Amino acid sequence: MWEIIVQVFPYAIAFTIPLLITALGGLFSERSGVVNIGLEGLMVVGLFSSAITIVNLEKFMPGTAVWVGLLVAAIAGALFSLLHAFACINLHANQVISGTAINMIAGAITVYLARNITGSGNIHIVHGMVRRTIPVLSDIPVIGKLLFTQTYATTWLVLAILVLSWFVLYKTAFGLRLRACGEHPQAADSAGVNVYRIRYIAVMISGAFAGLGGAIILVTYSGEFSGTVAGLGFLAIAALIFGQWKPWGVLGATFFFGFASTIANVSQAVPLFARIPGILLKIFPYVITLIVLVMFSKSSQAPRAAGEPYDKGKR
Amino acid sequence: MKMELNKEYVLALIAVVLGLLAGAILMMLTGNNPLQGYYFLIRGGLMSIERVGNTLATATPLIFTGLAVAFAFRTGLFNIGAAGQMLAGGLCATAIGLSFAWPKVILLPTAVLGALIAGALWGFVPGYLKSRFNVHEVVSSIMMNWIAYWTVYYVVPGYFKGPYLETESRKITEAASLKVAWLTKMFSGSYINLGFFLAVLAVIVIAFILNKTTLGYELKAVGFNRHAAEYAGIRSNRNIVISMMISGALAGLGGAAFYIGYASNIQIGVMPSQGFDGIAVSLLGANSPWGVFFAAVFFGLLHSGKGFMNAMTNIPPEIADSIIATIIYFAATSILIERCWDRLKKYLRGAK
């Protein structure tokens, strides 16, 4: 049993990390009052832009290409999310329709461009990220094996971003303002906060994080762009709700979902898991999110103003 | 009111024009001639009776999902779960079609009815959660989409596996298919099937429900103002559930039209894009049943012509999806167009 867990653990972590960073992006956006169901599309944008970057650079500098790819993905995601920000913040558009449009535009245009480049629409990279074992720390009994053996550098990057996000959201003036915009934008405005600017920044952060999430999928476990992230963006939204819009809650939720999906994915190879029907493991995140929504319907932690455009004239 | 409606159609048309312009820019960016591209796109959808049939067959699921989204919109609900409802309906219809060896007159209506019920059930869950627990229907429909996705993913290989591929079901027999010989022959071998007539019937029925019945009146009243409707004695909670069920049933029928009409088996690992295209169809059709019909036929044309365009030029077929996606974006941001429109009108009036 223990050995199997040790075996599965790195896969579960690899699956969790892109989910975590994307859900964190959603956290920023929703806490500022903008619902972003375009995360899926933003992940695809990140996946695509990093794939293009890495394919072109890896001949000259295989090591750094991966990191440049991650950076480009974050920038591309942030830029693409401006479409959503502009529609939702300036034009008071329906945020769900705009998010859906983002998903569709991203899915269609990236494949369109990829086909112009490769013909088949798939882009493969040769060099992904290398798994490394951290010296000293991996010798710690129990957790050394689980956490510090065969890890990706991106895992630590994302965990650092998680801690930083928590700090920014709860310990800085900016974070307080951002949360205020999501709870009661009118009050924030009357206290001198520029609601539009804060929301723009928050949506761009969500775009950058989701883009990064897509790129991490590419450099860690998938190695190719094929025009989709197979619903991971929506799973991130489910994790955001299950984690009740809080950074540590999101960490727990993504890990929980990531582990369940990993077990489902490896169940054919591991006899112990084969007894659990895969269908239950795969639909479990969505069902449990529905249950959580029902359970917390009276005392929901959802940002109050999420989904509502902020209109200065309306008090 | 009449003025208002006209404006909606004008805005929809402007969104289409902008979407086509964006498509043209995309074609130019990749070194293609957009005029040539659109010429082949339209020719590919209309140049023969067979291709006209294919256009209508491609439009059929879109009519259903568009109606589904539009109907929910009229009640103030956003049904983003049409894709999942389609999958549920399609899976149910395929399962019935593969499980029984009845004659066509019994099997086909049963399969279609099964799709309708499965879709309604998939719509019932978000509707019930909304009315009873005030859970936002968008979130719950998204969850239901992925529950349907993974259900198909495991049920099809488990029970209806095809002979060669793990990733799709066996082909349904002729008896369970919406395709009929005389229609296929009439359109010289196209994909058109009875689903199209079902879709036209659905448009008529939905238009009737919305405009001529008490139920439709109540649903629209809830959509305009839930609290005012309640004050007037309309049970809005009940209406929310009914609206989502009818919406789901329509999308479920769309699933039947696609999986046992246009196609003849169901594939796993695919979230049907028609579910989301339905949002575009509904927006473009200004949420009215006949508007939805024409919008769906237009999108059907884009989708069915893209293959021919791809064969004649270097333009990848994803251009059609790009155009539709951009149209949704422009429809969502129509307030910008509206502002420009109003400013232009003011300017013209000033010039007089």
Interface residues (C-beta under 8 A of the other chain):
Chain A: I37 L83 F86 A87 L91 H92 A93 N94 V96 I97 S98 T100 A101 I102 N103 M104 I105 G107 A108 I109 V111 Y112 L113 R115 N116 G121 A230 G231 F234 L235 I237 A238 I241 P277 G278 I279 K282 I283 Y286 V287 T289 L290 L293 V294 S297 G307
Chain B: L26 T30 F78 I80 V125 L129 F133 N134 V135 H136 V138 V139 S140 I142 M143 M144 N145 W146 I147 Y149 W150 T151 Y153 Y154 V155 G269 M271 S273 F276 I279 L283 N314 P316 E318 I319 D321 S322 I324 A325 T326 I328 Y329 A331 A332 T333 I335 L336
